[in-house]
Amino acid sequence: MNDYRLEESVVVVIHFFRALRPYQWSKNLLVFAALIFSEHLFDPADVLRTIAAFLVFSLTAGWVYVVNDIRDRQADRLHPVKRLRPFASGALKPAPALALATALMLASIVLSAAVSLRLTAALALYALMNLAYTLLLKNIVILDILVIAIGFVLRAVAGAWAIDVPISHWLLVCTFFLALFLVTGKRRNELVKLGDDASNHRPILTEYNPALLDQMIGVVTAATIISYALYTVDEETVAKFETDNLIYTIPFVVYGIFRYFYLIYKCQLGGAPEKILIKDAHILATVFLWIVLVLVILYL
C-alpha cells in the first residue's frame, strides 16, 4: 500500500511539473541578453544574478501557466494537443496545484528581492499583467498579442535590472517586434490548424482571419529585420562596442526569420515557437552560430 501511495505521489509531482510547462522556460533566456550585450558575461556576480532572474521568471511563468490552464481546461479539451495537459485531462486537481504554484511564485518574488528590487518590480508587473491577460485581455483583439509581446520585453528589462546596467532602447525594440512575429505566427497556426473549432478553443480567434494575420506578420517581419539592422550600424552601438562588425550577424537573423516563415507556411507549424527553437535543426544551428559570432565580435 505504501509503495502504491509513493508511486501515486511521484505521478502527481510529475504532472505538476508538466503543468509548469518547463519546455516554455526557454523564453526566459531573454534575461541573458543584457548580460551579453553589456559585456558582463565574464563577471561571476552578474552571471549569478542573471541565473537567479531566469529562475524566478521561470517559477512565476509556471504560476501563470497553471492559472491559465485551470481557467481554460474546458476549452483545452477541444484541442488535439492541449487536451493532454494535466488539468484538461483530469490528471491534476486545480485547488492544490494552484496553491502550490502560488507558493512557488511568492517564493520567487522573495528571491528576486534579494537580487534587485527593480527585478522584483519587473517580476510583479509580469505576474499582474499575465493575470489580467488570463482573466480579460486575452479576449480583446490585437491587445491580446500586444500583451504577450510586452511580456517578452519585460524579460529583457528584468535581465538589465538584475545586473543594474542601462537598458538599450534597441534591445527593447528588437525584442518587441520579434515577439510580435512569433505570436502572430502562432495565432495563424491555431486558426488554420483548428479550422471550424478555432473559436471553441480560443474565442478571440473569431476576430482574426489568415489574410489579416498574414498582413500583420509581414509588417512585424520587416520591422524586426530593419530594427536589428539599424541597431548594428547605429553610432551609439558602434561607439559602445568599438566595432561595426555586428553588421555581419544580420544574415543569421534574416535566415532564422525566413526559416520560421517556411515552417509556418510550408510545414504548417508555428503553434509552439519554444519547441521549434529546440527541435528544428536549422533554427537551432542558426541561433547557436549567431550567439557565437556575437560573442566573438563583442569579446574578442
Backbone bond lengths (Angstrom), bond angles and torsions (degrees), N, CA, C in turn:
res aa  C-N    CA-C-N  psi(-1)  N-CA   C-N-CA  omega(-1)  CA-C   N-CA-C  phi
1 M - - - 1.468 - - 1.523 110.73 -
2 N 1.355 115.90 -43.40 1.465 119.77 179.76 1.524 111.25 -63.62
3 D 1.334 115.32 -39.35 1.464 119.23 178.50 1.522 110.60 -63.85
4 Y 1.327 116.61 -37.52 1.466 120.49 179.56 1.519 110.60 -65.74
5 R 1.344 116.65 -43.36 1.463 120.65 179.52 1.522 111.32 -65.39
6 L 1.320 115.81 -38.50 1.463 119.70 177.69 1.520 110.53 -63.35
7 E 1.322 115.94 -44.35 1.472 120.38 178.94 1.525 110.52 -63.11
8 E 1.325 116.36 -40.14 1.464 120.90 178.97 1.523 110.73 -64.65
9 S 1.322 116.73 -39.69 1.467 121.04 179.37 1.524 110.94 -65.54
10 V 1.312 115.98 -40.83 1.464 120.62 178.94 1.525 110.14 -62.36
11 V 1.327 116.85 -40.76 1.470 121.28 179.10 1.527 110.19 -63.09
12 V 1.332 116.45 -42.73 1.470 120.77 179.17 1.522 110.41 -62.53
13 V 1.324 117.39 -43.05 1.472 121.49 179.03 1.525 110.24 -61.44
14 I 1.322 116.06 -42.35 1.473 120.23 179.46 1.527 110.36 -62.61
15 H 1.330 116.38 -43.91 1.465 120.27 179.08 1.535 110.81 -64.66
16 F 1.324 116.50 -38.14 1.472 119.43 178.80 1.525 110.13 -65.23
17 F 1.313 116.32 -42.05 1.463 119.94 177.95 1.521 110.38 -61.80
18 R 1.337 116.67 -39.66 1.467 120.81 176.38 1.524 110.78 -62.24
19 A 1.343 116.21 -37.81 1.467 120.61 -179.33 1.519 112.00 -64.57
20 L 1.332 117.11 -25.88 1.466 121.13 176.89 1.524 111.56 -76.20
21 R 1.323 116.96 -6.97 1.474 124.77 178.75 1.533 112.99 51.36
22 P 1.306 118.01 61.60 1.471 119.77 -179.83 1.522 113.35 -60.29
23 Y 1.348 116.99 -25.32 1.467 119.56 179.09 1.523 111.78 -66.68
24 Q 1.350 117.32 -17.12 1.458 120.23 177.84 1.534 112.80 -94.72
25 W 1.318 116.40 -1.82 1.464 119.22 -179.68 1.528 112.06 -68.72
26 S 1.331 116.39 -12.81 1.468 119.35 177.72 1.532 111.02 -59.03
27 K 1.349 116.66 -26.06 1.464 120.14 177.13 1.525 111.38 -60.18
28 N 1.337 115.60 -31.41 1.453 120.22 -176.17 1.531 113.10 -75.74
29 L 1.326 116.30 -5.77 1.465 119.55 175.46 1.525 111.38 -64.12
30 L 1.335 116.23 -13.49 1.468 120.14 176.79 1.523 112.52 -59.45
31 V 1.331 117.12 -23.48 1.466 119.00 -180.00 1.527 111.15 -64.54
32 F 1.340 116.97 -18.97 1.466 120.40 -179.81 1.532 112.02 -81.34
33 A 1.327 117.43 -10.53 1.469 119.98 -177.76 1.524 111.46 -59.89
34 A 1.333 116.73 -45.65 1.465 120.17 -179.37 1.525 111.01 -63.80
35 L 1.322 117.09 -37.53 1.468 121.31 178.84 1.519 110.87 -61.13
36 I 1.327 116.56 -43.55 1.467 121.17 -177.97 1.521 111.21 -71.23
37 F 1.339 116.72 -49.45 1.460 120.00 -173.20 1.526 113.32 -81.43
38 S 1.331 117.65 -7.70 1.471 120.18 172.13 1.523 110.44 -91.76
39 E 1.354 115.79 -1.11 1.467 123.01 -179.34 1.530 111.69 62.25
40 H 1.332 115.75 36.41 1.463 122.04 177.42 1.523 111.51 -108.53
41 L 1.322 116.95 16.73 1.453 120.88 -173.04 1.524 112.58 -61.01
42 F 1.312 117.35 -27.50 1.463 120.34 -177.61 1.529 112.40 -104.36
43 D 1.324 115.61 18.50 1.458 121.38 173.60 1.529 107.60 -94.29
44 P 1.327 119.52 106.93 1.476 121.95 -174.27 1.527 113.53 -55.89
45 A 1.328 117.11 -40.09 1.463 120.48 -178.31 1.528 110.87 -64.81
46 D 1.327 116.24 -43.54 1.460 120.00 -179.64 1.527 111.61 -70.00
47 V 1.322 116.37 -33.49 1.469 119.79 176.24 1.523 109.93 -62.92
48 L 1.326 117.28 -43.95 1.465 120.88 179.13 1.521 111.19 -65.06
49 R 1.337 117.36 -39.34 1.468 120.47 178.49 1.538 110.40 -64.01
50 T 1.324 116.16 -39.51 1.465 119.75 -179.50 1.527 110.99 -69.45
51 I 1.322 116.73 -39.22 1.464 120.03 175.91 1.528 110.12 -61.47
52 A 1.342 116.06 -41.08 1.470 120.04 177.27 1.526 110.35 -62.59
53 A 1.337 116.73 -40.32 1.471 120.50 178.14 1.528 110.31 -62.43
54 F 1.319 116.43 -40.33 1.467 120.21 177.41 1.526 111.08 -61.95
55 L 1.321 116.72 -43.60 1.465 120.92 -177.97 1.523 111.44 -65.67
56 V 1.339 117.60 -45.42 1.474 119.21 -177.18 1.523 111.10 -69.40
57 F 1.329 117.08 -34.30 1.468 118.97 176.63 1.531 110.27 -68.59
58 S 1.323 117.03 -36.19 1.460 120.36 179.64 1.522 110.80 -66.04
59 L 1.332 117.39 -42.76 1.463 120.81 179.22 1.527 111.28 -66.83
60 T 1.337 115.82 -41.14 1.464 119.01 178.71 1.518 111.05 -67.97
61 A 1.316 116.47 -40.14 1.468 119.98 176.37 1.527 110.32 -62.41
62 G 1.335 116.56 -36.80 1.453 120.33 176.77 1.521 111.67 -60.31
63 W 1.333 116.13 -41.46 1.464 120.42 176.20 1.526 110.95 -61.89
64 V 1.323 116.64 -42.04 1.468 121.27 178.24 1.527 110.29 -59.95
65 Y 1.336 116.78 -44.27 1.459 120.24 -179.30 1.528 111.44 -64.59
66 V 1.341 116.95 -38.42 1.462 120.58 179.06 1.530 110.24 -63.80
67 V 1.338 116.20 -47.34 1.467 120.34 178.99 1.521 110.15 -59.88
68 N 1.320 116.71 -45.51 1.459 121.51 -178.36 1.530 111.29 -63.75
69 D 1.336 116.54 -44.07 1.462 119.73 -175.97 1.524 111.98 -71.21
70 I 1.322 116.44 -31.98 1.465 118.92 175.75 1.527 109.89 -65.93
71 R 1.316 115.77 -44.39 1.459 120.15 -179.19 1.529 112.08 -67.20
72 D 1.341 116.52 -35.18 1.468 120.48 -173.81 1.527 113.46 -100.74
73 R 1.319 117.97 12.33 1.470 119.25 -172.12 1.530 112.97 -61.13
74 Q 1.339 117.23 -31.65 1.465 118.87 178.31 1.526 111.10 -68.53
75 A 1.341 116.00 -45.26 1.465 119.93 179.48 1.524 111.25 -67.52
76 D 1.339 117.48 -35.52 1.459 120.84 -178.61 1.526 111.81 -63.51
77 R 1.321 116.70 -25.97 1.460 120.01 179.80 1.521 112.41 -67.06
78 L 1.335 116.49 -15.22 1.464 121.08 178.38 1.527 112.04 -90.61
79 H 1.339 116.35 -8.19 1.466 121.33 -177.42 1.526 109.42 -93.02
80 P 1.343 117.23 137.08 1.470 120.24 -176.60 1.524 114.47 -61.57
81 V 1.315 117.98 -26.57 1.464 121.56 -179.27 1.529 111.49 -107.89
82 K 1.314 116.98 -44.97 1.472 120.96 -175.18 1.522 112.89 -67.44
83 R 1.322 117.69 -17.35 1.464 120.12 178.38 1.531 111.35 -65.18
84 L 1.350 116.13 -15.24 1.459 120.84 179.94 1.522 112.26 -89.44
85 R 1.324 117.73 -3.07 1.459 120.73 178.62 1.531 109.96 -63.45
86 P 1.326 117.82 152.20 1.476 121.25 -173.54 1.520 115.43 -53.46
87 F 1.340 117.90 -41.02 1.463 119.40 -177.86 1.526 111.28 -79.53
88 A 1.325 117.08 -40.23 1.462 120.58 179.37 1.520 111.17 -64.86
89 S 1.323 117.12 -35.49 1.460 121.21 -178.83 1.526 112.72 -83.70
90 G 1.334 116.48 -11.72 1.462 120.19 -179.37 1.512 113.71 85.99
91 A 1.320 117.48 9.21 1.465 120.67 -178.65 1.529 112.16 -73.03
92 L 1.327 117.53 -22.97 1.466 122.08 179.32 1.515 110.57 -124.38
93 K 1.338 116.00 143.30 1.455 121.23 173.95 1.525 108.50 -86.63
94 P 1.322 118.65 131.10 1.470 121.73 -174.00 1.527 115.14 -58.12
95 A 1.332 118.47 -48.47 1.468 121.57 -171.52 1.530 113.68 -59.82
96 P 1.337 120.35 -55.55 1.472 119.38 -179.46 1.526 112.92 -65.84
97 A 1.342 117.16 -35.02 1.465 119.88 179.20 1.524 110.69 -65.80
98 L 1.336 116.39 -41.15 1.461 120.36 178.80 1.521 110.45 -65.23
99 A 1.311 117.92 -40.27 1.467 121.81 179.62 1.527 110.60 -62.16
100 L 1.327 117.01 -44.91 1.463 120.79 -179.50 1.528 111.17 -67.95
101 A 1.324 116.60 -41.91 1.468 120.27 178.90 1.525 110.67 -63.57
102 T 1.317 117.22 -39.05 1.470 121.23 178.26 1.520 110.55 -65.10
103 A 1.320 117.15 -39.56 1.461 121.00 177.82 1.529 110.69 -62.37
104 L 1.329 116.71 -41.11 1.465 120.48 178.06 1.526 110.97 -66.15
105 M 1.327 116.23 -38.36 1.467 119.96 179.22 1.526 110.72 -65.30
106 L 1.327 117.66 -43.79 1.465 120.99 178.95 1.530 110.81 -65.14
107 A 1.318 116.66 -37.17 1.463 120.64 176.41 1.529 110.69 -63.66
108 S 1.333 116.15 -37.56 1.465 119.83 179.54 1.525 111.07 -66.61
109 I 1.328 116.62 -35.20 1.462 120.04 178.15 1.524 110.48 -67.13
110 V 1.330 116.21 -40.26 1.468 120.35 177.09 1.530 110.11 -62.77
111 L 1.326 116.42 -44.71 1.466 120.66 178.81 1.520 111.10 -62.62
112 S 1.330 117.54 -40.17 1.464 120.30 -179.16 1.524 111.45 -63.80
113 A 1.339 116.80 -32.85 1.473 120.72 179.00 1.523 110.89 -65.51
114 A 1.331 116.34 -29.28 1.463 120.11 177.84 1.518 111.40 -72.07
115 V 1.329 115.73 -22.37 1.472 120.04 178.88 1.521 110.65 -89.06
116 S 1.338 116.09 -52.75 1.460 121.24 -177.81 1.519 108.86 -166.31
117 L 1.312 116.91 134.13 1.463 120.28 177.79 1.526 110.53 -66.98
118 R 1.317 116.29 -30.06 1.466 118.56 177.29 1.527 110.94 -69.95
119 L 1.341 116.57 -33.20 1.467 120.30 173.65 1.529 109.29 -63.33
120 T 1.329 116.77 -41.13 1.466 121.01 176.88 1.518 110.91 -60.16
121 A 1.329 116.72 -41.82 1.470 121.10 179.40 1.527 110.45 -62.31
122 A 1.331 116.84 -44.10 1.464 120.66 179.26 1.523 110.69 -64.31
123 L 1.326 116.32 -40.06 1.458 121.34 -179.39 1.530 110.90 -66.62
124 A 1.326 115.95 -44.25 1.465 120.00 179.66 1.526 110.98 -64.52
125 L 1.328 116.06 -41.56 1.462 120.03 178.11 1.517 110.91 -62.87
126 Y 1.332 116.37 -40.69 1.461 121.01 177.91 1.531 110.70 -61.39
127 A 1.337 116.45 -44.62 1.466 120.83 -179.06 1.527 111.01 -64.63
128 L 1.332 116.89 -45.62 1.464 120.55 -178.58 1.523 111.40 -66.71
129 M 1.328 116.24 -40.66 1.463 119.89 -179.75 1.524 110.69 -64.38
130 N 1.320 116.90 -40.53 1.458 119.79 -179.38 1.521 112.02 -73.65
131 L 1.334 116.88 -30.15 1.456 119.33 173.78 1.528 109.74 -65.34
132 A 1.341 116.21 -42.75 1.471 120.46 176.80 1.520 110.39 -63.68
133 Y 1.326 116.53 -36.36 1.469 120.52 177.73 1.529 110.43 -62.96
134 T 1.326 116.65 -46.83 1.458 121.23 -178.30 1.525 111.80 -63.24
135 L 1.343 116.29 -40.02 1.456 120.42 -174.28 1.526 113.41 -84.91
136 L 1.346 117.41 -28.55 1.466 119.29 -172.68 1.522 114.73 -143.66
137 L 1.328 117.13 -53.96 1.461 121.10 -166.49 1.525 113.88 -66.29
138 K 1.327 117.91 -22.91 1.465 120.56 179.85 1.526 111.95 -66.76
139 N 1.320 116.90 -12.46 1.464 121.48 -179.29 1.527 112.56 -104.20
140 I 1.337 117.05 12.21 1.464 121.15 178.43 1.530 108.40 -112.24
141 V 1.319 116.06 116.46 1.460 121.03 -173.42 1.535 111.46 -58.40
142 I 1.298 116.49 141.92 1.462 128.58 -178.94 1.537 110.96 71.04
143 L 1.336 117.10 -44.63 1.455 119.66 177.58 1.522 110.27 -62.31
144 D 1.323 116.56 -30.26 1.470 119.74 -179.26 1.528 111.73 -61.97
145 I 1.331 117.41 -40.81 1.467 119.14 -179.65 1.527 111.55 -80.36
146 L 1.325 117.04 -29.20 1.467 120.00 178.12 1.527 110.73 -65.64
147 V 1.320 117.11 -39.71 1.460 121.04 -179.92 1.526 110.46 -62.63
148 I 1.325 116.56 -42.87 1.467 119.66 178.93 1.533 110.42 -62.71
149 A 1.331 116.47 -41.64 1.470 120.49 179.61 1.527 110.68 -64.35
150 I 1.322 116.90 -39.53 1.465 120.41 178.30 1.529 110.47 -64.37
151 G 1.330 116.75 -31.65 1.461 120.43 176.13 1.521 111.57 -60.52
152 F 1.328 117.20 -37.84 1.467 120.94 175.95 1.525 110.47 -66.26
153 V 1.314 116.43 -40.92 1.464 120.50 179.06 1.524 110.39 -62.28
154 L 1.324 116.91 -40.38 1.468 120.70 178.45 1.527 111.41 -61.26
155 R 1.314 116.87 -34.85 1.467 119.75 176.46 1.531 110.37 -62.76
156 A 1.327 116.35 -44.66 1.457 120.43 179.06 1.530 111.17 -64.34
157 V 1.327 116.33 -41.40 1.461 121.50 178.08 1.523 110.10 -62.81
158 A 1.325 116.70 -43.40 1.462 121.23 -179.33 1.526 111.28 -60.29
159 G 1.332 116.55 -38.29 1.456 119.84 178.58 1.514 112.06 -62.83
160 A 1.327 116.32 -38.43 1.465 120.22 178.36 1.522 111.32 -71.35
161 W 1.323 116.00 -42.30 1.468 119.68 -179.55 1.523 112.14 -68.12
162 A 1.321 117.25 -30.26 1.462 120.88 -179.06 1.524 111.56 -64.11
163 I 1.338 116.46 -33.47 1.470 119.38 -178.81 1.526 111.91 -110.57
164 D 1.340 115.85 8.68 1.462 122.32 173.81 1.530 112.73 56.76
165 V 1.333 115.18 55.88 1.465 120.71 174.81 1.522 107.98 -122.21
166 P 1.337 117.45 155.19 1.465 120.32 178.19 1.526 111.28 -59.92
167 I 1.324 116.20 146.05 1.459 121.37 179.24 1.521 109.42 -91.81
168 S 1.316 116.35 121.40 1.461 120.60 178.09 1.524 109.47 -73.08
169 H 1.346 115.67 128.84 1.460 118.50 178.13 1.523 110.84 -65.36
170 W 1.332 116.90 -27.24 1.459 120.52 177.09 1.527 110.91 -67.59
171 L 1.344 116.20 -37.36 1.458 120.12 177.71 1.523 110.45 -60.63
172 L 1.331 116.00 -41.98 1.460 120.50 -179.21 1.531 110.96 -67.61
173 V 1.320 116.70 -44.07 1.467 120.75 -178.46 1.529 111.10 -64.37
174 C 1.323 116.57 -48.45 1.477 120.28 -178.78 1.525 111.08 -63.72
175 T 1.332 116.35 -41.07 1.463 120.32 179.34 1.520 110.85 -63.78
176 F 1.330 116.72 -42.90 1.461 121.38 -178.25 1.526 111.52 -62.03
177 F 1.321 116.78 -48.13 1.461 119.62 -177.92 1.524 112.16 -70.22
178 L 1.337 117.04 -37.68 1.459 119.33 177.55 1.529 110.51 -64.02
179 A 1.333 116.76 -40.56 1.461 120.65 178.22 1.529 110.78 -63.99
180 L 1.325 116.86 -41.67 1.467 120.55 177.40 1.530 110.82 -61.35
181 F 1.314 115.80 -39.12 1.469 120.45 178.14 1.529 110.59 -60.46
182 L 1.322 116.92 -45.46 1.461 120.94 -179.16 1.528 111.94 -67.69
183 V 1.335 116.10 -40.83 1.466 120.32 -176.84 1.528 111.34 -68.88
184 T 1.339 117.11 -44.16 1.464 119.13 179.57 1.534 110.50 -65.32
185 G 1.328 116.65 -35.95 1.458 119.67 175.77 1.524 111.48 -63.81
186 K 1.335 115.98 -38.15 1.462 120.11 178.15 1.525 111.02 -66.33
187 R 1.334 116.89 -42.99 1.464 120.85 178.47 1.536 110.51 -60.00
188 R 1.329 116.05 -42.76 1.470 119.41 -179.43 1.519 110.80 -63.45
189 N 1.327 116.09 -42.52 1.458 119.80 179.75 1.522 111.11 -61.42
190 E 1.343 116.93 -43.02 1.463 120.80 178.96 1.525 110.89 -62.24
191 L 1.330 115.63 -43.15 1.458 120.50 -177.11 1.524 111.25 -64.38
192 V 1.318 116.76 -43.91 1.467 121.21 -177.79 1.529 111.39 -74.66
193 K 1.320 115.88 -42.18 1.456 120.36 -174.39 1.527 112.55 -70.68
194 L 1.343 116.78 -38.81 1.463 120.51 -176.62 1.521 112.88 -85.17
195 G 1.339 117.11 -21.75 1.459 120.23 177.77 1.510 113.23 59.41
196 D 1.325 116.44 -126.34 1.465 121.48 -177.27 1.520 113.04 -67.78
197 D 1.336 117.10 -19.36 1.464 120.49 -179.49 1.529 112.49 -88.09
198 A 1.325 117.41 -0.51 1.468 121.33 -175.71 1.523 111.93 -57.80
199 S 1.325 117.05 -45.03 1.461 120.11 -177.01 1.521 112.19 -68.24
200 N 1.343 116.93 -29.10 1.470 119.86 177.72 1.516 111.45 -69.95
201 H 1.323 115.67 -34.10 1.466 119.89 179.61 1.516 111.83 -79.80
202 R 1.330 116.79 -47.83 1.463 121.57 -179.35 1.531 107.33 -137.20
203 P 1.353 118.20 99.93 1.470 121.81 -174.11 1.526 114.39 -53.86
204 I 1.338 118.00 -32.50 1.460 121.05 -177.08 1.523 111.53 -63.65
205 L 1.342 117.95 -20.13 1.462 121.10 -179.18 1.521 112.32 -64.75
206 T 1.336 117.10 -19.36 1.472 119.31 176.65 1.521 111.60 -66.90
207 E 1.348 116.67 -20.07 1.469 121.59 -179.53 1.531 112.10 -85.56
208 Y 1.324 117.09 -7.55 1.456 121.57 -179.11 1.522 109.96 -114.21
209 N 1.323 115.04 162.06 1.463 121.42 168.44 1.528 107.24 -145.59
210 P 1.321 118.04 161.07 1.468 119.93 -176.22 1.525 113.95 -55.70
211 A 1.339 118.06 -37.33 1.469 120.53 -179.12 1.524 111.13 -64.01
212 L 1.341 117.11 -44.51 1.461 121.23 178.66 1.521 110.83 -62.12
213 L 1.332 116.28 -46.01 1.458 119.91 -178.82 1.526 111.52 -67.14
214 D 1.332 117.37 -33.63 1.463 120.41 176.35 1.530 110.69 -62.23
215 Q 1.333 116.10 -41.53 1.468 120.33 177.50 1.517 110.82 -63.77
216 M 1.322 116.10 -43.65 1.464 120.09 -179.92 1.519 111.67 -65.21
217 I 1.335 116.23 -40.84 1.465 120.18 177.96 1.520 110.90 -61.87
218 G 1.340 116.09 -41.27 1.468 119.85 178.54 1.519 112.20 -61.37
219 V 1.330 116.02 -42.11 1.469 120.38 -179.35 1.526 111.15 -65.37
220 V 1.344 116.86 -49.73 1.465 119.26 -175.92 1.527 111.55 -71.41
221 T 1.338 117.20 -27.56 1.462 119.25 175.50 1.521 110.35 -64.04
222 A 1.329 116.21 -49.15 1.462 120.39 178.38 1.520 110.87 -60.98
223 A 1.331 116.24 -42.69 1.463 120.18 -179.28 1.528 111.38 -63.50
224 T 1.335 116.63 -38.75 1.468 120.60 -179.68 1.513 111.21 -64.62
225 I 1.320 116.66 -49.15 1.462 120.66 -177.64 1.518 111.29 -66.18
226 I 1.325 116.71 -44.21 1.466 120.22 -178.26 1.526 111.19 -66.10
227 S 1.336 117.21 -43.20 1.465 119.63 -178.91 1.524 110.94 -64.67
228 Y 1.339 117.02 -38.55 1.465 118.82 178.52 1.522 110.76 -68.91
229 A 1.332 116.43 -41.55 1.465 119.94 178.62 1.531 110.85 -61.31
230 L 1.332 116.74 -43.66 1.465 120.29 178.85 1.519 111.32 -64.14
231 Y 1.329 116.32 -36.05 1.465 120.41 177.86 1.520 111.15 -60.82
232 T 1.331 117.50 -42.25 1.464 120.27 -175.53 1.524 112.89 -67.74
233 V 1.346 117.08 -26.75 1.470 119.93 -177.18 1.522 112.43 -107.88
234 D 1.316 117.27 0.77 1.460 120.70 -179.71 1.527 110.37 -61.78
235 E 1.329 116.42 140.22 1.470 120.97 -178.60 1.524 111.74 -58.00
236 E 1.319 116.56 -38.53 1.463 120.63 179.44 1.524 111.13 -64.10
237 T 1.330 116.42 -39.67 1.467 121.18 179.10 1.521 110.62 -66.32
238 V 1.318 115.75 -46.93 1.463 120.67 -179.45 1.526 110.79 -61.87
239 A 1.335 116.25 -41.51 1.465 120.43 -179.86 1.528 111.23 -67.84
240 K 1.315 116.79 -39.67 1.466 120.96 -177.75 1.516 111.52 -64.92
241 F 1.351 117.08 -46.11 1.457 120.83 -175.41 1.528 112.36 -95.61
242 E 1.330 116.18 -5.44 1.467 121.94 179.55 1.526 111.52 57.99
243 T 1.320 115.98 37.02 1.464 121.75 176.84 1.522 109.28 -162.33
244 D 1.317 115.68 151.00 1.463 119.93 174.77 1.533 110.46 -110.48
245 N 1.323 116.53 17.53 1.460 120.99 -174.94 1.531 114.45 -76.87
246 L 1.331 117.97 -8.92 1.461 119.10 177.46 1.530 112.01 -61.86
247 I 1.316 115.88 -18.63 1.460 119.69 178.85 1.528 111.21 -60.38
248 Y 1.335 116.91 -25.07 1.462 120.34 -178.36 1.530 112.70 -77.21
249 T 1.336 116.92 -4.55 1.464 119.86 176.29 1.532 111.50 -88.82
250 I 1.321 117.22 -9.97 1.471 120.92 -176.87 1.531 112.64 -58.47
251 P 1.346 120.27 -44.37 1.473 119.21 -179.60 1.531 113.45 -56.77
252 F 1.330 117.55 -33.49 1.464 120.07 179.01 1.530 110.76 -67.28
253 V 1.323 115.96 -40.24 1.463 120.58 178.39 1.527 110.41 -65.03
254 V 1.315 116.21 -45.21 1.467 120.57 -179.85 1.535 110.70 -63.13
255 Y 1.331 116.20 -44.70 1.471 118.95 -179.74 1.527 110.53 -62.95
256 G 1.334 117.48 -43.52 1.452 121.12 -179.51 1.523 111.98 -59.74
257 I 1.332 116.21 -42.83 1.465 120.74 179.72 1.533 110.76 -68.59
258 F 1.324 117.34 -43.34 1.466 120.24 179.25 1.530 111.27 -66.88
259 R 1.317 116.64 -35.19 1.468 119.89 175.99 1.524 109.86 -63.09
260 Y 1.321 115.97 -40.30 1.464 120.21 178.81 1.526 109.84 -66.02
261 F 1.332 116.42 -38.67 1.464 121.62 173.40 1.534 110.04 -54.71
262 Y 1.318 115.82 -47.29 1.462 121.75 -179.80 1.531 110.95 -59.27
263 L 1.312 116.23 -42.13 1.469 120.39 -179.16 1.525 111.43 -68.13
264 I 1.336 116.64 -34.01 1.464 120.54 179.81 1.522 111.16 -71.73
265 Y 1.327 116.85 -49.74 1.460 120.98 -170.79 1.530 114.24 -90.53
266 K 1.315 116.90 -33.86 1.457 119.69 -177.16 1.522 112.05 -92.32
267 C 1.331 116.17 -40.07 1.466 120.48 -174.97 1.523 113.31 -102.35
268 Q 1.349 116.31 -0.50 1.463 121.15 178.90 1.529 112.11 57.76
269 L 1.333 115.96 38.07 1.459 120.97 176.58 1.523 108.21 -106.23
270 G 1.313 116.65 -169.21 1.461 120.15 179.71 1.509 112.90 111.21
271 G 1.347 117.17 -6.24 1.456 119.73 -179.33 1.510 113.36 -72.63
272 A 1.333 116.98 -20.27 1.463 121.73 -179.35 1.527 108.95 -139.65
273 P 1.343 118.02 82.50 1.467 121.36 -177.14 1.520 113.33 -55.98
274 E 1.349 116.82 -36.34 1.465 120.25 -177.89 1.529 111.69 -65.46
275 K 1.333 117.44 -29.47 1.463 120.64 178.22 1.525 110.93 -78.99
276 I 1.327 116.14 -36.18 1.464 119.99 178.22 1.524 110.18 -61.97
277 L 1.350 115.71 -38.39 1.461 120.65 -178.60 1.520 111.87 -58.07
278 I 1.333 116.62 -36.74 1.461 119.41 -175.78 1.526 113.42 -101.31
279 K 1.344 117.08 -10.89 1.461 119.47 -176.90 1.522 113.98 -105.69
280 D 1.348 116.74 -31.44 1.466 118.47 -179.52 1.529 109.19 -82.78
281 A 1.321 116.17 116.82 1.468 121.22 -174.35 1.527 111.39 -62.07
282 H 1.318 117.60 -35.37 1.467 121.01 -177.69 1.531 110.99 -67.34
283 I 1.323 116.70 -47.42 1.466 119.99 179.76 1.523 110.38 -68.51
284 L 1.318 116.97 -39.88 1.463 120.73 178.44 1.523 110.90 -60.06
285 A 1.334 116.42 -44.80 1.465 120.69 179.27 1.522 110.78 -67.01
286 T 1.329 117.00 -38.09 1.466 120.84 -179.90 1.514 111.19 -64.49
287 V 1.328 116.79 -45.62 1.465 121.13 178.86 1.526 110.34 -62.58
288 F 1.337 116.29 -42.91 1.461 120.52 179.88 1.525 111.20 -61.84
289 L 1.328 116.80 -46.98 1.462 120.61 -179.12 1.529 111.29 -66.53
290 W 1.344 116.08 -37.00 1.471 119.38 177.29 1.521 110.36 -62.38
291 I 1.328 117.24 -44.09 1.468 120.97 179.45 1.520 110.61 -63.01
292 V 1.314 116.36 -45.20 1.480 120.46 -179.49 1.521 110.55 -60.36
293 L 1.348 116.39 -45.00 1.457 120.20 -178.62 1.534 111.06 -65.62
294 V 1.321 116.99 -40.92 1.467 120.92 177.89 1.529 109.96 -61.42
295 L 1.326 117.03 -44.87 1.467 120.53 -179.67 1.522 111.04 -63.11
296 V 1.320 116.00 -41.61 1.474 120.07 179.13 1.524 110.20 -62.25
297 I 1.328 116.61 -45.59 1.468 120.38 -177.96 1.519 111.54 -66.23
298 L 1.323 117.49 -43.32 1.467 120.70 -174.83 1.513 113.93 -78.88
299 Y 1.346 116.54 -33.24 1.459 118.94 -171.44 1.518 114.59 -109.51
300 L 1.343 117.49 -19.02 1.452 118.76 -178.24 1.535 112.86 -112.71
